[in-house]
Amino acid sequence: MKMPLVHDIKNPKCKLLDVIFIDIDCRETQQELSRNGMKPVNKVLDAIKIRLIAMFYGIDIKYVVNELNNSADFEKSVQVQINFKLFRALRSFFTF
């Protein structure tokens, strides 16, 4: 059994993730994504955030999605709106 993901602001990894998420959420990033044909931008940003969380903690994307679905506090702290349609889109977006 894996431990639940907890977004603790005292953890240096979480602080770094928050700084990265602030940069990702800026208007310039949204414009660049839109300019490069990645639409809808909000879903692409959510996909990028989920991928970064998975990379930072060294876990599967599926586990991150399950944690976001199960924990309202984690979802609110990471500011990702997730559903199963987005999860299917994530799988197709990140598979090469």
C-alpha positions as CSV (number, residue, x, y, z in Angstrom):
1,M,0.0,0.0,0.0
2,K,1.3,3.4,-0.9
3,M,1.3,6.4,1.4
4,P,-1.2,9.1,0.5
5,L,0.2,12.3,-1.1
6,V,0.2,15.2,1.3
7,H,1.1,18.7,0.1
8,D,2.9,20.0,3.1
9,I,4.2,23.6,2.7
10,K,7.1,22.9,5.1
11,N,8.5,20.3,2.7
12,P,11.1,21.7,0.3
13,K,9.8,19.6,-2.6
14,C,6.3,21.1,-2.1
15,K,7.7,24.6,-1.9
16,L,9.6,24.0,-5.2
17,L,6.5,22.5,-6.8
18,D,4.4,25.6,-5.7
19,V,7.0,27.9,-7.3
20,I,6.9,25.9,-10.5
21,F,3.1,25.8,-10.5
22,I,3.0,29.6,-10.1
23,D,5.2,29.9,-13.2
24,I,3.1,27.4,-15.1
25,D,-0.2,29.2,-14.3
26,C,1.0,32.6,-15.6
27,R,-0.6,34.2,-18.6
28,E,2.6,33.9,-20.8
29,T,2.6,30.1,-20.4
30,Q,-1.0,29.9,-21.4
31,Q,-0.4,32.0,-24.4
32,E,2.5,29.9,-25.5
33,L,0.5,26.7,-25.1
34,S,-2.3,28.1,-27.1
35,R,0.1,29.5,-29.8
36,N,1.5,26.0,-30.2
37,G,-1.9,24.4,-30.7
38,M,-2.3,22.8,-27.3
39,K,-5.9,23.4,-26.5
40,P,-7.9,23.5,-24.3
41,V,-5.2,25.2,-22.3
42,N,-6.6,24.5,-18.8
43,K,-6.6,20.8,-19.4
44,V,-3.1,20.9,-20.8
45,L,-1.9,22.8,-17.7
46,D,-3.6,20.2,-15.4
47,A,-1.9,17.5,-17.4
48,I,1.5,19.2,-17.0
49,K,0.9,19.6,-13.2
50,I,0.0,16.0,-12.8
51,R,3.0,14.9,-14.8
52,L,5.3,17.1,-12.6
53,I,3.8,15.7,-9.4
54,A,4.4,12.2,-10.6
55,M,8.0,13.0,-11.5
56,F,8.8,14.8,-8.3
57,Y,7.5,12.0,-6.1
58,G,8.6,9.2,-8.4
59,I,5.1,7.6,-8.7
60,D,2.7,6.7,-11.4
61,I,0.4,9.2,-13.1
62,K,-2.5,6.9,-12.3
63,Y,-1.7,7.1,-8.5
64,V,-1.6,10.9,-8.7
65,V,-5.0,11.0,-10.4
66,N,-6.4,8.6,-7.8
67,E,-5.1,10.7,-5.0
68,L,-6.5,13.9,-6.6
69,N,-9.9,12.2,-6.8
70,N,-9.8,10.9,-3.3
71,S,-8.4,13.9,-1.4
72,A,-10.1,17.2,-1.7
73,D,-7.4,18.9,0.3
74,F,-4.7,17.7,-2.1
75,E,-6.7,18.7,-5.1
76,K,-7.3,22.2,-3.7
77,S,-3.6,22.7,-2.7
78,V,-2.4,21.6,-6.2
79,Q,-5.2,23.5,-8.0
80,V,-6.0,20.7,-10.4
81,Q,-9.5,19.8,-11.5
82,I,-9.4,16.2,-12.5
83,N,-11.9,13.7,-13.9
84,F,-11.7,10.4,-15.7
85,K,-12.1,12.0,-19.2
86,L,-9.0,14.1,-18.4
87,F,-7.2,11.0,-17.2
88,R,-7.9,9.3,-20.5
89,A,-6.7,12.4,-22.3
90,L,-3.6,12.4,-20.2
91,R,-2.8,8.8,-21.2
92,S,-3.0,9.7,-24.9
93,F,-1.2,13.0,-24.5
94,F,1.8,11.5,-22.7
95,T,2.2,8.2,-24.6
96,F,4.6,8.4,-27.5
